Amino acid sequence: MTSKRELIEPTPGDKRYVRRDEDGKFKEVVDVGRSLAADQRQEAQAKAKPGQGDRGDR
């Protein structure tokens, strides 16, 4: 199982979702606006667990 997405804001107004690896380093980084827009464009058929919202149809 992958780690949960974590919301960070490195500078005011720049929010990002990140996943960390076992060492605590960033494994995957995605901008919040782009992530939400991609979610709206697609119709998910599979439910995702809390914190795994981007993994709905994998």
Secondary structure per residue as TSV (DSSP state, phi and psi in degrees):
chain	resnum	aa	ss	phi	psi
A	1	M	-	360.0	140.3
A	2	T	-	-83.6	165.5
A	3	S	-	-74.2	161.5
A	4	K	-	-72.2	153.9
A	5	R	-	-75.1	142.4
A	6	E	E	-122.6	136.2
A	7	L	E	-92.0	124.4
A	8	I	E	-124.9	158.7
A	9	E	E	-136.1	85.6
A	10	P	E	-61.9	-36.8
A	11	T	E	-133.3	152.2
A	12	P	T	-55.6	128.4
A	13	G	T	90.1	-4.6
A	14	D	E	-116.0	84.8
A	15	K	E	-94.9	142.4
A	16	R	E	-141.6	148.2
A	17	Y	E	-95.6	133.4
A	18	V	E	-131.2	152.3
A	19	R	E	-119.0	144.7
A	20	R	E	-113.1	150.3
A	21	D	-	-86.9	-171.3
A	22	E	T	-62.1	-28.3
A	23	D	T	-86.2	-4.4
A	24	G	S	89.5	4.6
A	25	K	-	-85.2	155.3
A	26	F	E	-66.0	127.4
A	27	K	E	-102.4	-38.3
A	28	E	E	-144.8	131.3
A	29	V	E	-130.7	131.7
A	30	V	E	-142.2	140.4
A	31	D	E	-68.7	139.4
A	32	V	H	-62.0	-44.9
A	33	G	H	-60.6	-42.8
A	34	R	H	-68.2	-36.9
A	35	S	H	-65.9	-45.8
A	36	L	H	-66.3	-38.0
A	37	A	H	-65.0	-40.4
A	38	A	H	-66.6	-35.9
A	39	D	H	-63.8	-37.8
A	40	Q	H	-72.7	-28.7
A	41	R	H	-74.7	-20.9
A	42	Q	S	-113.9	148.3
A	43	E	-	-102.9	106.9
A	44	A	-	-75.1	137.2
A	45	Q	-	-103.2	-21.6
A	46	A	S	-114.1	141.0
A	47	K	-	-81.1	146.1
A	48	A	-	-110.8	153.5
A	49	K	-	-73.6	159.1
A	50	P	T	-56.5	134.2
A	51	G	T	87.6	-2.1
A	52	Q	-	-122.9	33.1
A	53	G	G	-57.9	-27.8
A	54	D	G	-83.7	-1.9
A	55	R	G	-106.2	22.0
A	56	G	T	-56.8	-42.8
A	57	D	T	-112.6	25.6
A	58	R	-	-94.8	360.0
